[in-house]
Amino acid sequence: SKMNKKPRPRQFAAIALMGNPRDPRALEAMRILGTHLLQVGCSVKVSRAVRARSLPARAKRVAEDRLAVGVDLVVAIGGDGSMLYAARRIAGRQVPLLGINRGRLGFLADVGPEHMLAHIDHLLAGRYVSEQRMLLVASVVRNAKVVSSAMALNDVVVKRHDTGRMVEYQTFVDGGYVNTHLGDGFIIATPTGSTAYALSCGGPIVEPGVDALVLTPICPHTLSDRPLVIPGNRVAEVRLHSTPSPKSRQVDRAEVTCDGELLGRLGPGGSVRVSAARERIELVHPVGY
């Protein structure tokens, strides 16, 4: 009967490989992995930014923004930075992501090069663990208008622009005032990002399956200014103070980054709004990772 039939393993027939084209270790792993995948009957796509001689001749080279189109799996080779880069570019495409680590062992890219081919074979045979990770969407707002938006898997960071000066800013959750801060900036992180920059700033480690946002001040001037954990369906906002500091007469300026990539700059009264995106990223891991 249908009740007794085992589910058929997911088919990973078309696979895209992503990695830094200037990293020799990543290129070597792409060559080895691409050759293996072609030998077992998969099709392989890589970016045109990767030199053709670095890869098997039968690998299809496409524009970077087309890598995740029409594939069953994206493999990011390099480290957690490569995973973050890949995650933002496949968001909304419902393509799973696997990380192969070529540097220090990462939180996201958790397959080492020595086990790369064995784990790929297990995955192709249907032996893997899959999980959904929250993404953030951040919007820079000036004069009540959204001027730029982007997604982040780890965190959205508001950080002072001027070296040696603190910034004054206010935080809000669902439009309600939370606190006024003085310090180097503020981090809004996912559970995935709770073990990144937010952890360095004294934030908690949050298990990836928890539906929550982590709000962490960076080097706060006040000892009572502590990290907060809020439900994942809330909207967090960081707003720069609108008037110059009475002591320095200088205006506060800050930069907003999403997973380390610049989203925009804030001046007095400018703000960034952050919430969980509708899209999620599916990560696949070896069994027992």
RAURNOR-V678143 format. One line per field, one symbol per residue. phi: phi as a letter, one per 20 degrees, with the letter a starting at -180 (. if undefined). burial: b if it has 16 or more other ideal C-beta (glycine too) atoms within 10 Angstrom, else e. A space follows every 10 residues. Layout:
phi=???
burial=???
//
This chain:
phi=.ffeffffff ededcddcaf fddgffffff fffffffffe neecdcfffe fgfecgfefe dcfgfdfeem ddaddedqrf ffffgfffed gneldfcddd edcffdfded dfffdgffff ffffendadd bddfddddce dclmcfdaba dbeeadcdcg eefnceddbd dcclnefdad ccreqbcdce ggefedggff enfeedggff ebdddcfelf fdfeedfcdc gfeeddcdcf gecfffeeme eecbddcdln eferdddgnf bcdcbffffc deddcffnf
burial=eeeeeeeeee ebebbbbbbb bebeebbebb bebbebbbee ebbbbbbeeb eeebbbeebe ebeeeebbee bebbbbbbbb bbbbbbbbbb beeebbbbbb bbeeebebbb bebeebeebb eebbeeebee eebbbbbbbb beeeeeebeb bbbbbbbbbb eeeeebbbbb bbbeeeebbe bbbbbbbbbb bbbbbbbbbe bebbebeeee ebbbbbbbeb eeeebebbbb eeebebbbbb beeeeeeeee bbbbebbbbe eebbebeeeb bbbbbbbeeb bbbbbbeee
//
